[in-house]
Amino acid sequence: MGAWILGAWAIALATLAISRDDVARTLADGKTGDWIALVTLAATLVGVWVWGILDVGVVSTRPVKRVGVSQWRIAGRRFRRNHLAMMGLAIMVFLYWVTLLAPFIAPFDPNFQGNIVLNRYQSPSMEHFLGTDKFGRDIFSRILYGARISLSIGFISIAIAVTLGVIVGATAGYFRGWVDSAIARLIDMLLSIPRFILLLVIIAMFEPSIFLLVAVLGLTGWEGSARIVRGQFLSLREQEFVQAAKALGDSDWR
């Protein structure tokens, strides 16, 4: 683990050294996007520092007696044993970290054009890693800044969709009966509507914005999660611990 900590610390310090001028500019300008990058960089340095302290055992903690193992601990243990899942998590964290630090990593302003005649359609080089577009703008810088918006939209919309899917699916699977039938018919009705057409209609009716796009994607993408959670709850509600809880007089919420 020490090698990982040393590597992460070196990357964070290198980023800080390379972007020291950008940090000073951020403190002077006070732009929201740049402040997010500055906070991310500071959190990275502090996080790696705390990680290193805990790894070498500088902070002594008394052993805590645990009665049983929580479901969160079991799920975390199984997740860590899945190498593909850990690799996917590492890639996702790296992509978000790079995009949040875009003002410090991008070599150029994404909208800077300069001399269009001389700068347009340049091939990849040490100055422009991925070349330039027809307006002479640096493609690598534009990808970094564009990824911030794309990843933010994807993360927030999926979070909304999964949250709604879990709530609706849990309600349908636990109460069953007419509640399950009503929710199932609602899901079938929503799945019968083409999502792309629905997005076009809603965006045409209202003023286009990122917030509207996130809301529409989140509110129209929960049906699959709801079906999966419903099936799990149909199985879980018949388990012995649920029957024991009902015998003890626990409420449905409990």
ZIWO-V363959 format. One record per residue. PHI is phi as a letter, one per 40 degrees, with the letter a starting at -180 (NA if undefined). OMEGA is omega in whole degrees, 0 to 359 (* if undefined). D_LAST is the distance of its C-alpha to the last C-alpha in Angstrom with 2 decimals. Layout:
phi->(PHI PHI)
omega->(OMEGA OMEGA)
d_last->(D_LAST D_LAST)
This chain:
phi->(NA c c c c c c c c c c c c c c c c c b c c c c c c c c c c g c c c c c c c c c c c c c c c c c c c c d c c c c c g c c c b c c b c b b g b c c c c c c c c c c c c c c c c c c c c c c c c c c c c c c c c d c c c c c b c c b c b g c c c c c c f c c d a c c b d b g b c c b g c c c c c c c c c c c d c c c c c c c c c c c c c c c c c c c c c c c c c c c f f c c c c c c c c c c c c c c c c d c c c c c c c c c c c b c c a c c c c c c c c c c b b c c c c c c c c d c c c c c c c c c c c c c c c c c c g c c c c c)
omega->(181 180 178 181 180 179 179 179 179 179 181 179 178 177 179 181 181 188 183 177 178 178 178 178 179 179 181 184 179 177 184 181 179 178 176 178 180 178 178 180 179 179 178 180 180 181 179 178 178 179 179 179 180 183 181 175 178 178 182 179 178 178 181 178 181 177 182 181 182 178 178 180 178 180 178 179 179 180 181 179 179 186 179 179 179 178 178 177 180 179 181 179 180 180 179 180 180 182 178 179 183 179 181 184 183 182 182 170 185 181 181 182 182 178 186 183 183 189 186 175 175 179 180 181 178 178 177 187 181 179 180 180 185 177 179 180 183 185 180 178 181 177 180 181 178 179 178 180 183 180 178 178 180 183 184 181 178 178 178 182 181 179 178 180 179 182 182 180 178 178 181 183 183 185 179 177 183 177 179 180 181 180 179 178 177 179 179 181 180 179 180 179 178 185 182 179 179 178 180 181 182 180 178 181 183 179 183 177 178 180 177 179 179 181 181 179 180 184 180 183 184 187 180 177 181 179 180 181 178 179 178 181 175 178 184 184 178 180 185 183 177 177 178 179 178 179 179 177 179 181 178 180 178 *)
d_last->(39.90 42.70 44.60 41.69 41.28 45.05 45.19 42.39 44.05 47.41 46.12 44.52 47.72 49.88 47.96 48.39 52.11 52.78 51.04 52.32 54.42 51.49 49.42 52.22 52.46 48.73 48.99 51.97 50.76 47.11 45.96 42.22 42.36 44.51 42.29 39.30 41.54 42.60 39.06 38.16 41.26 40.55 36.94 38.34 40.88 38.45 35.85 38.51 39.94 36.64 36.09 39.57 39.08 35.95 37.71 40.79 38.86 40.36 37.13 36.45 32.96 32.19 30.38 26.78 25.51 22.50 20.40 19.60 19.37 16.57 15.97 17.66 20.62 21.00 20.97 23.44 25.64 25.91 26.65 29.38 30.99 31.42 34.74 34.80 31.43 32.66 35.92 34.27 32.17 35.41 37.30 34.70 34.56 38.37 38.80 36.56 38.30 41.72 41.02 39.59 42.79 44.98 47.11 48.05 48.57 50.23 54.01 54.77 53.40 51.95 54.13 57.30 60.20 63.39 66.47 65.20 68.44 68.36 64.60 63.41 62.67 63.15 62.28 59.81 61.32 60.53 60.41 58.33 56.15 55.47 58.46 58.62 58.16 60.79 60.42 60.85 57.24 55.74 53.42 51.50 50.64 49.61 47.31 45.54 45.06 44.17 41.51 39.71 39.20 38.44 35.84 34.20 34.00 32.63 29.96 28.65 28.85 27.06 24.28 23.89 24.15 21.60 19.00 19.63 19.79 16.42 14.75 17.00 16.92 13.17 13.24 16.29 15.34 12.09 13.53 17.08 19.81 21.47 18.86 19.59 23.29 23.51 21.94 24.13 27.20 26.47 26.31 29.52 31.21 30.48 31.61 34.83 35.81 37.72 35.89 39.16 40.69 37.67 37.95 41.67 41.25 38.68 40.74 43.88 42.45 41.25 42.83 42.09 40.06 37.82 34.85 35.39 35.68 32.43 30.56 32.14 31.50 27.82 27.24 29.20 28.05 24.37 25.10 25.59 22.36 20.47 22.23 21.51 17.74 17.76 19.64 17.34 14.25 16.55 17.28 13.97 12.36 15.31 14.92 15.06 11.97 9.90 12.38 12.14 8.45 9.51 12.62 11.19 9.83 6.03 5.23 5.44 3.81 0.00)
